[in-house]
Amino acid sequence: MDTASQPLREETVDAYLRRIGADRPLRADSESLRGLQQRHLRSVPFENLSIHLGEPLVLEDKLLLDKIVGARRGGFCYELNGAFAALLRSLGFGVALFQARVFTGDGQLGIPYDHLVLRVETDDGIGPWLADVGFGDHCHHPLLLRERGDQSDPAGVFRIVEAPDGDLDVLRDGKPQFRLDPRPRTLGDFEAGAWYHRTSPASHFTRNLVCSRLTDEGRITLSGRRLVTTVHGERAERELRDDAEVLTAYRERFGLELDRVPEVRKGLSGSTAQYGGE
């Protein structure tokens, strides 16, 4: 297990739970983990806006919590799963950080430390679980890490299968999502991956704007000025007219108070990555 992080102060835990609209669980069991993941996905958006707003990204618990809990922002995998790990540890769950490489649209693998995902142990002995609040459109519930059969989820049918060199592939409806290296890491190990994704012209995060969260009826995503809502499988899309409407959508749909509209750098658009989703 990753022991680099210390338990959060009680007031920080309480503030985090308020942020995601959750009560403090009575036990660190599987049911509580499932509820916390679902509430996190519905409350804290998957977003890469800091890259385009020129905001720093530092992989330290305090700064991640300052952003996600204090400033009520979202983030991408390093931030969301990094902060979620700190919360889970403080609630009595056993947590390890795993690194994964994301499959691109053409079936190739991304860089090492492309994605951060969590191995979580619960006190009921059912797990360990694979928990993830930082992959955008992905499973709603934690996945049993040792299970090799189908695992049904509101987002589809997931399966964890053996891959070369002891790695594991996570599939959704038969399509590979990412390749997991099941060796515990520390948050600092992900610095190179985070640096790549916030600076490289080849990164899908520097080429696109995304802000997305799960809803009770489906999903809502804002990509630049394009607002996409999915309600019970029915998709609707529209272009927002001006900066004021964009800022209002960030505030009312995602709870994000921004002082200016994020803009992608010119000439850097398009992506074949699996992250995010609408």
Secondary structure, 3 states (H helix, E strand, C coil): CCCCCCCCCHHHHHHHHHHCCCCCCCCCCHHHHHHHHHHHHHHCCEECHHHHHCCCCCCCHHHHHHHHHHCCCCECHHHHHHHHHHHHHHCCCEEEEEEEEEECCCCCECCCCCEEEEEEECCCCCCCEEECCCCCCCCCCCEECCCCCCEEECCEEEEEEECHHHCEEEEECCEEEEEEEEEEECHHHHHHHHHHHHHCCCCHHHHCCCEEEECCCEEEEEECCEEEEEECCEEEEEECCCHHHHHHHHHHHHCCCCCCCCCCCCCCCCCCCCCCCC
